[in-house]
Each structure stands twice: as C-alpha cells, then as structure tokens.
Amino acid sequence: MQYSRLTNRVAAGAYYARRRNRLMTAIIDDEASPAWGTIVFPANPSDTATIGINGTTITFVTGTPSGSQVEIGADLPTTLAAILAYIGANPIAGVNVSGSGNGLLVYSTALADTSVTLAASAATVSSANLVKQRVNARIPL
C-alpha cells in the first residue's frame, strides 16, 4: 500500500522529508534556557538538617530561628513554605527557587549556568550542580 502513496511526487517528497527530519534529530543541551536542579524531601527535615544552594547553607531548627535558620513546621508543606519565605526575604545570588510538591525547584538566573551548587543532609538533590535542560533538536546539515 505504501508504494501507491509514493507514486505521487508531492506525497513522496513529504514522506521523505518527515523521515529525514526524524533521523536528523538528537537530544542536545539547551543553551537558551536556565539550568535547573531539585531538592526533594522524603519527610519533614529533622533538627539541624541543612540544605545548601550556591554556597548558602540553610539550617532547620525546632526553636526560634536566627541568622540562616528556618523553623521546622508541623508538616513538610509548612516547612517548605518557611524555606520559600526565608529565600524570598534573603535572596540567593544566581538562582530562583520555587516549591513543588515535596521539594524545591532551583534554576539559574543566567542561561545554562551550571556553576550553581546544591547540597542537602536530609534530602535528595538531583545533582551536585544545576544541569542544562535537554531538548530534542534538529541536527544542522
């Protein structure tokens, strides 16, 4: 059945163009988007647990916070809200941070900046540094 479609020149040209486009693509680093990483908490952090974002260390405490400390909430969403409030009041150079589910999404303010570091004692980080986004793009001929 495919042979009858290819006898029409327009249909044959479109078929081979689609085939070439599928074959001429690759997964590449996106240099035009911010690099990103995640910090995921399996549970509410314990007292003195820490996270590090671009050299800034934030410590979780059960009492009244001071300096670069955040009070542990009754549950994880409350604690994440406290972290975001702290970062909103004390911005970290080179990054933006948002909350999502049971973790934090950290992305660079500069395009494809992978120099930003992540660390955590009571959470899982996606990698030690932010990573570039990966996209499926056409390979130049």
HELIX and SHEET records of a PDB file:
HELIX    1   1 GLN A    2  LEU A    6  1                                   5    
HELIX    2   2 ARG A    9  LEU A   23  1                                  15    
HELIX    3   3 LEU A   76  ALA A   89  1                                  14    
SHEET    1   A 2 THR A  25  ASP A  29  0                                        
SHEET    2   A 2 ARG A 134  ARG A 138 -1                                        
SHEET    1   B 4 VAL A  95  SER A 100  0                                        
SHEET    2   B 4 GLY A 103  LEU A 111 -1                                        
SHEET    3   B 4 PRO A  34  VAL A  40 -1                                        
SHEET    4   B 4 THR A 124  VAL A 125 -1                                        
SHEET    1   C 4 GLN A  69  GLU A  71  0                                        
SHEET    2   C 4 THR A  56  VAL A  61  1                                        
SHEET    3   C 4 THR A  50  ILE A  53 -1                                        
SHEET    4   C 4 LEU A 118  ALA A 120 -1                                        
END                                                                             
